[in-house]
């Protein structure tokens, strides 16, 4: 991956993080990126996780409480984010 492409990905992540703060009212954001088998990557590709963060959300301590969220439950969040991205 070129430095220019990597820069474009993180520039986009920055834009989305700002939109998350503006639309979700979160206290901050976190990014994560995993590579190779030790990073739990099975298919070789690049992607970045971007999480809205709230005070005391225990994101990195709460892995046992994960669940699949349906598209219908995710849609209001996607709609809010989409609207916030229009103004950034």
DOMI-352106 format. One record per residue: residue in one letter; x, y, z of N, C-alpha, C, CB in turn. Coordinates in steps of 0.2 Angstrom, whole numbers, plus 5000, padded with zeros to 4 digits. Glycine has a CB too. Layout:
residues N
AXYZXYZXYZXYZ...
end
This chain:
residues 88
X500449945000500050005000500450065000499550005006X500350114996500750174996500550225002500650214989X501050265003500950315008500350355007501550355010X500250375000499750414998499050384999499850434991X499050324998498350284999498250285006498350214995X498750265010498650255017498450325020499250235021X498750385018498550445020497850465018498950495017X497550445012496950455010496450415015496850435003X496550355017496150315021496050345028496450245022X496650375031496550405037496350475037497250405040X496350505031496050565031495250555030496250605024X495050505027494350485027494150465034494250435022X494550425038494350405045494250475049494950365047X494750525048494650585052493950615051495250625050X493750625044493150655042492550615045493050655035X492550545045492050505048492050515056492150435047X492650515059492650525066492350595068493350525069X492450645065492150715066491350705065492450765061X491150675060490450665059490150625064490350635052X490450575067490250535073490150575079490750475074X490650615080490550665086489950715085491250705087X489950735079489350785078488650755078489450825071X488650695076487950665075487750615081487950625069X488250585084488150535089488250565096488550475089X488550625097488650655103489150615107488050665107X489550575104490050535108490650585111490350485104X490950555116491450595119492150595116491550565126X492250545111492850535107492750485102493450525112X493250465099493250405094493950365095493250435087X493950305093494550265093494550235086494550215099X495150225084495350185078495750125080495650225072X495550065076495950005076496149975069495649955081X496649945069496849915062497249855064497249965058X497049795061497349735062497649705056496849685065X498249675057498549635051498849565053499149685049X498849525048499149465048498749415054499849465050X498949355054498649305058498649325065498949235057X499149345068499249365075498749425076499949385077X498549465071498049515072497349495070498249575068X497249435070496549405069496349425061496049425074X496849425057496649435050496649375046497049495047X496149355043496149295039496149305032495449255040X495849365029495949385022496349445022495149395019X496849435017497349495017497049555013497949465013X496849605017496649665015496749725020495849665013X496649785019496749835023496049865025497249895021X495949875031495349905034495449945040494649865034X495049995042495150025048494450025052495450095047X494550005058493950015063493850075066493949955068X493350105066493250175069492650165074493150235064X492750185080492250175085492050235089492450125091X491450255089491250315094491350285101490450335093X491650335105491850315112491450365117492550325113X491250335122490850365127491250355134490150345128X491250405138491650395145491450335148491450455149X491950295150491850235154491450185150491450245160X491550175143491150125139491550055139491150155132X492150055142492449995143492549955136492149955148X492549985130492649955124493149895124492850005119X493749905126494249855126494149805131494849885126X493649815136493549765141492949725140493549795148X492549735135491849715134491749665128491449775133X492349635126492249585120491749525121492949565119X491649505127491249455128490449465127491349425135X490349535127489649555126489449575119489449615131X489749555114489649575108489049535105490249555103X488749565100488149535097488049565090487449555101X487749525086487549545079486949595080487449495074X487049655076486549705076486249705069486749775078X485549705069485249695063485249765059484449685064X485149755052485249815048484749865050485149795041X484149845052483549895054483749935060482949855055X484149905065484349935071484949985069484549885076X485349965064485950005062485750065058486449965059X485150065054484950115050484950185053484350095047X484650195058484550265061485250295062484150265067X485750255064486450275065486750295059486850225069X486650255054486950265047486650325044486850205042X485950335045485650395042485950465045484950395043X486050455052486350515056487050535053486350505063X487450485052488150485050488150515043488450425051X487650485039487650515032487550585031487150475028X487050605035486850675036487450725038486250695040X487750695043488350735046488950745041488550705053X489050695037489550695032489450745027489650625029X488750755025488650805020488850875022487850815019X488950895028489150965030489950965032488750985036X490250915031491050915033491450915027491250845037
end
